[in-house]
Amino acid sequence: MGECKLARLVLGPIMTNCYLVKDLESGQIVVIDPADEAERILDAAEKLDGKISLILLTHGHFDHICAVSRLKEQTGALICAGKNEKELLADPFRNLSDEYGMDLSLQADRWLSDEETVGTDHLSFKVLETPGHTQGGVCYYLESAGVLFSGDTLFDHSVGRTDFPTGSMSQIVRSIRKKLYVLPEDTAVLPGHGELTRIGTEIQENPFIAGGMAE
């Protein structure tokens, strides 16, 4: 597996984390959740001396997708999202963009299924379906770097909200226990908002997921 370099930008009105992961062998850059401010993302890619080739969406809420269309226009990057997120991405009410005076509607170029992989020439991201925050939310596990991009599923000592359209508290708890808590405990968790945590820390200390790992 290839080596990578990672950068984080905090973008948009809800301070959303956007991650850029550069494949050091090919120069390809993967952007995870291009939240807003496309020019800042493009500038960051230039500083990394690479080319954006892939856009991975953890879910379809507006604060994670505002810059997608502009990046697609500028780079031609392939847009990928979980297959169960089609309706939410396309619907301004469900993706919450109408509440902020926007009318965002997106379609992915590739719809992803649980356990499949997507990536660059030398980096492979495993797709983990994690419904709960939204019905079609996914996380991306980059095993070679020991990193999980958790979107709004798992946070530092917290979990994503479930009171939005298609959300479910029982589902998010099940997703975290069965899909995330089974990863190596030293896996770094890079969430959609806030700071880094680790799987082992959350198993021991997350107050929302009582009982730790899946039974």
N, C-alpha and C positions, 0 to 999 in steps of 0.2 A: 504494500500500500504506500501511496505517496505521502510526502511531507506537506504540511500546510502552514499558512500564516493567517491569523484571524484578527479582524478589527471590528469594533463596535461603535455604532453611532446611536445617539439618543435623539429621536426626531418627533416632530409633530406636537399637537396640542395635549396629548396624553402621555408624553414622554415615553414613547415606545422604542424598545431596543430593535435595531436593525443590525444584522451581522453580515460581514463579508468574509468569505473563506477562500483564500487563494491556493490553488494547486501549484506548488512551487516547481513542479516538473513541466507542466504544460502552460502555465501562466493563466489558466482559466480561473475565473472568479465566480463563486456561487453567492448570490445575495439571498438572505433569509429574512422575510418580512420587510419589504421596502416600504416603510411606514409613511414617509412624506419626504419633501425636500429632495427631489430627484437630483438636483445639481450637486448637493452635498454628497450624495451616494456616488455620483459619477466622478467627483473630485477625489473621493476616497479611493476609488478603483484606480484612478490615475496615479495616486501616490503609492499604491501597492504595485504599480507597474504591471497590471494585468488587464484582461478583457472579461467583462461580464458575459457569461454564456448561459447561466441558469438562474432562475428565480424560483425559490421554494417558499410556499405559503403555508404557515402552520394552521391558519384558519382565515375566514373571510371578513372579519370585522374591519370597518373602514380605517381604523387607526393602524392597521397592518398592511394596507394595500394602496394607500393614496398615490404612491409614486410608481406603481406597476406599469401603467400605460405609458408614461413618459420614458421609463427605462426600456420597455419593449421597443418603443419607437426609435430610441437612440442606439440600442445595442443589438436588437433582434434576438435577445435571450429567450430561451424556452421557459414558459410559465407552467409551474406544476403545483397541484393542490390535491387534497384528498377527494376521492370520488364521491363521497357523501356530502360534499360542501357545495355542489353545483348550484342548488337553489338559493342558498344564502348568499353566495358570491354575486349572483345575478340580481338580487332583490334589494333595493336601497332601504326598504323597511327592515328586513332581517339583518342586513349588514350594518345597520345603525347610521348609515351616511345621511339619511334624510333628516335626522335629528340635528345635524350640524350644517344644514343648508347645502348638502351635496346630493348628487344623484349618481352614485357609483354602481356600476354593473360590469362584472368581469366574467370572462370565460378563460379557463386554463387551456394551454396547448396539450397538456397531458394530465390525465386524471389518475391518481395513484391509489394503489391498494395496499392493505396491511401486509407487512413483511417484505414487500418488494424493495429493490434498491434503485437509487437514482444518483447521478453525480457527474463527475468530470472524467477525464482519461485515467486519473490515478487516485481519485477520492470517491468513496462509496458511502452514501448516506442511506441508512435503513429506515424505511417508513414504518412508524408505529401508529396505528389508529387509536386515538385517545378521545372518544366522544365524552362530552360532559359540559365543557365551556360552550361548545357548539356541537351539533350532531356530527359534523364531518371533520372535526379538528384532528390534526396529526402532530406528532413529534418526529424529529429527525435525529437519528443516532449515528454519529461519526465514530465508529469503534476504533479506528486507527489513531485517533487523537484523544480518545477517552472523553468525548463530549456529547452531551444531549442538548439539542435545541428544543426547549419545551413549550415555546409559545406562551399561551395563557392557561396552560393546564396546571403546571407545577411551578410555584414560586418559592423563594426563601421563606420557610416557615408559613407558607400559605398556599392557597389554590385559587384557580380562576373563578370568577363570578359565574353563577348558573341561573341568574334571573333574567337573562336575555332570551330572545327567540331561539328555540331548539336546545336550550341549556337543560342540564339535569344534574343535581347534586349526587344522586346515587350512581349515575354513570361516571362522573368524574372521579369519585372515590374508587370505583371498580377499575377504571382505566389506570389510575396511578398505582394501585396495588398490583395489578396483573401485568401491566406493560412496562412500568418504570421502576418499581421497587425490586424487580428481578434483575436489573442491570448491576454491574459491579459497583460496590459501594463507593469507590473512589471516583466514579464518573462525575465530571463537572456538569452541572445543570445551568445552562444559559437561558434564562427566561425572557418572555416578551416585555417585561417591565421589571425594574429593580436590579438587584445585584446577584452575582453568581452564588450558587450553593452546591451541595454535593448530595448524591443519592443517599449515602450513609447517614448524613446529617438529618435529612428529611425523614428517613425511616425511624430514627431515634427521637426526633424533636418536633415534627410537624403536628400541630394540635388538631388539624382537620382530618387526618387519616389515622384514626386510632386503630391499633392492631398491627401496624407495620405491614409486612409482606403478605402477599396473597396466600390464602389458606389452601 
